[in-house]
Amino acid sequence: MINFALDMELRQLKYFVKVAETLNFSEAAKALFVTQSTLSQQIKQLEGELRVQLFTRSSHNVDLTEAGSELLPYARQTIIDADQCTARICDLNNLSAGTLNIGVTYSFSPILTETLVTFMKSYPHIKLNIIYRPMAELMDILRRREVDFVLAFKPSEKIEGVESHIIFQNCLSVVVSSYHPLASRDRITLDELATYDLALPTPGLQARNAFDRICGDRSRYRIRIELNEVNILLTLIRSTMLVSVLAEATTHNEKGVKAIPLAIPDNEMAGCVHILKDSYRKRSMQEFVRMLSESIAVRDRQNAWI
């Protein structure tokens, strides 16, 4: 095991981890916003302090040595611990500094806008980084601690190492333009849905995954187009007679469209905040989730299920 009782700098460990991940000094230097010579110098200094070679270098390849492979998981954990320490200290400053990283699925976006505006007005010195990705990708970056939490609908299966806390109930709905013949309906069956041309979110997005689980024989549905961008999908629905299937919450504050619940058993898509088990909860995260839970967008959905 590498002896850490040495005068190493956290910056050197971050440089080492980035080179280990990219196996390319030029690419790592660009990602770190330093010159390649500065990066190489810091890596050599780290190797000198450890008295081992961490990388083998040739004109075409960079590879980890055995010592480098041994160091890598400890270096990553040290960086995580240091980042958590910094986050705790920032929290002590009465939410007047810091960064909050939030992962969001595309379908959840309309619910989020109100809280984003309220939070930024209340805490103008906290930087918000909002990352939109499909659910599976968000869970990966949550595990890598690249986001503090994820806002998404409840997954069909429990995700290892992740806690999912429900903040509102929702349902899978047929979405049409306000002038579509279906817009006056209270419920729509799957058999009825099969008679219309569909514009659906692409497989992998949560509403599509939910629909695929319950739709049975997919060949009986007339899927004309698939999109991974919900805003464009809604624009298409407004201006055509196409029919979509989305979470009802996706249509929040959207003009010119109507969401009609699908008449299927257990038609629920609970809106959740997802966090890593036993991870540190930033005060800014707790405040953001509180504001979201008390927002008009969420309260409307909570009242709808009472």
N, C-alpha and C positions, 0 to 999 in steps of 0.2 A: 504493500500500500504506500502511496505517496505521503511523505512527511510534510504536513502543512505548517510546521513551526518555522516559517520562513517569511521574509519581508516581501510578500507579494502584494501587488495592488489589485483592487477589484477591476480596474480598467484592463489590466493585463489578462485577467481571466475572461472578461467579456470578449476581448480580441481573440483569445485562444478558442473560445467556443464558436465564434463566428467563422473562423478559418476551418475548424473541425467540421462544421456543418456544410460549408461550401466546398472545401478542399480546393480552394482557389484564392490566392492572396489578392489578386486584382479585384475579384468580385466581392470579397470580404471587405476590402478597403473602401470600396464604393458604398457598401451597405452601412459602414461605420462612419462615413464622412471624414476619413483621414487619408493621407497619402500612403501609397504602398510601401514606401521606404520607412515611414513612421511605424506602420504595422509590423513590418519585418523586424525592425529594431526592438520593438516591445516584445515580440515573440522570442527573439534571441536572448533578451534580458531575462525573460521568464525561464527559458531553458537554462540559462546560466545560474539563476538562483536555485533551481531545482536540481541542477547538475545532471540533467538527462536531456536527450533529444526527444522532442514531442512530435516532430514531423520529419518524414523523408521527402526530400525535394529533388526533382529532376527538371530538365528543360520543359517537360510536358505534363508531369504529374506531381501532385502533392498527396501524401498519405499519412495517416496517423501511425506512429510507432506503438509498440506495446505499452510504453509509459504514457503516451498520449491518450490511448484508449482507456487506460486506468484512471487518468486524471479527469476525463470528460464528465462523467456523472457527478463527481464531487464539485467540479467547477460550476456546473449548471445549478446544483442545489445551493451552493454558496451565493450565486447571483440571485436566486429566488429569495433566499433568506434576507439578503441585503435589501432587495426591493420591498419586501414586506416590512422590514424595519423602517425604511424611509416612509412607507405609506402610513404606518402608525404615528410617526412623528408629525407628518403633515396633518393628520387628523386632529392632533392636539391644538392646532392653530385655528380652532373654531371654524373649520370648513372654509378658510380663507385662502387655501392653496391646495394644490394637488391635481390629479388627473383621474377621471373615471372612464373606464373602457367598457362599452356595452355592445354585446352582440345581439342582433335583431334579425328575425326572419322577415322576408318581404311582406308576408301577410299580416304581420303584427304592426307594420309601419303606421297605418292610419291611427291606431290607438295611442301612439307614442308622441305625436306632434304637440299636443296640449301640454304634456308634462315637460317636454324639452324646453318650451318657451318659459314655463313657470320656473323651472329649476335654474335656467340661465339668468333670469331676472333676480332670483333670490340669492344665487351664489355666483356672481360674475367672475370670480377669480379661479374657479374650478374649471379646468379644461375638460371638455367632453369629446371622446373619440367614439363614434358610432360606426359599427361594422355590420353591413348587411350581407348575409350569406344563407345558403340552405341549412337546414337543421343539422345534418350530419357534419358539415364543415364547422359549424359553430361549436358543436360539442368537442371537436378536435382542438380548436383553438382555446376553448375553455380549459381543457385538460392541460394544455401547454401554458396556461395562465396568461394568455395574451389578451383576454378580456376578464373583467371582474365578475360579470354575470351575463346570462343570456335571457332574452325575452322571446318566448316562443310558445306555441301551443303544446299541450301535454303529449309526449310521444306514446306510441302504441305499446311499447315495452319499456320497462325500467332500464335506465342507463347506469351502468356500473360506476360508482364513485361520484354520482351527481344527485343532488337533492332538487326535487321539483315542487315548488310551492304555488298552489292555485290562487290567483288573484281575481279571476272572474270566469263565469261559465259562458260558453258560446256554442254555436251549432254550425254544421255544414249546410250550406244553402245554395240554391239555384240563383244565379245572378243574371238579370236581364235588363235591357233598357226600360226606362219608365213608360215607353209607349208600346212595349211588347205585349201580346195577348196574355202572357203568363203573369204580368205585373199585378193583376188584380187577384191572384190566387193567394190562399193562406198556406197551402201545403202542395207539394208536388211529389209524385211517386217516381220510382226508378223506371217503371214501364212508360210513363208519360215522357220522362226525360229522353228515352231512347228514340223518340219520334222527332227530335230536333237536332239541328246542326250545332256541334259543340266547339267552343274555344276554351281549352283547358290549360291550367298551369302544367309545366313539364314534370315528368316523374322525378321524384326526389324532393319536391316542395311539399310542405305538410298537407295542404288541402288536397293535392293530387294523391298523395299516399293514402289519405283517409278515404277518398273516393274509390281508389283502386281496391281497397280492402273490402268494400261493401257492394261494389257494382256487379259482381258476378261475372258473367260472360262479357268481356270487354268488346268482343267483335260485334255485338248488337248495337253499340253506340256509334253515332256518326261524328267522329272526332275530325274536324276540319283543320284545326290549327292548334299547336302547343307553344306556349310562351313561358320564359322564365322571368319575365318582368311584369309585375302585377299592374303597374300604372298603365303600361301600354295595353295590357289585356282589358282593363276597365275602359280605356278609351275606345277600343275596338267594340266592346259590348254596347257602349252608348250610341254608336253610329251605325250599328247593323242589327240584324235579327238573330245573331248568334247568341247562344246560351252558354254560360259558364257555371262551374261549381267551385265555390270558394268558402272560406270561413266568413260567417256573417260580419264579423268585426272588420274585415277588409273593406267593407263599404261605408265605414264610419265617415261622415261628412262628405261623402262622394255624391255629387249631384248627377241626376239623369240616369241613375241605376236603381234597381230594386232587388233586395235579397229576400227570397222565399225559402223557408226551411224545407229540407228534404224530409219526406214522410217515411222515415226508417227508424227502427228501434235504437234506443240509446244513442241518439244523435247529439253527441256532445263533443266539443273541441275546447277544453278548458285552457284559458290563458294562464301561463305560468311564468314565474321567475325561476331560473335554473342556476344553481351555484354548486361549487365543489364542496363535498363533505369535508368538515373540519378545516375549512379554509378561513382566513381572516376576512371579516366583513368590514369593509371601509365604512366609516360614518357617512360619507357621501353616497355610497350605495344604499345604505339604509334609508337615507332621506329621500333619495330618488324613488325608491320602491314605495315609500309612504305616499309621496306626492302622486305617483301613478295610481295607487290603490284608491286615492281620494279624488281622482280626476273625474270630470263629467263623463268622459268616454267610458271609463270602467264602471262608474256608478250606474249608468244607463243599462249596462249589460247585467250588472248584479240585480237591479230591480226587475229586469225582464224575466228572471228566473225565480223570483219570490212567489 
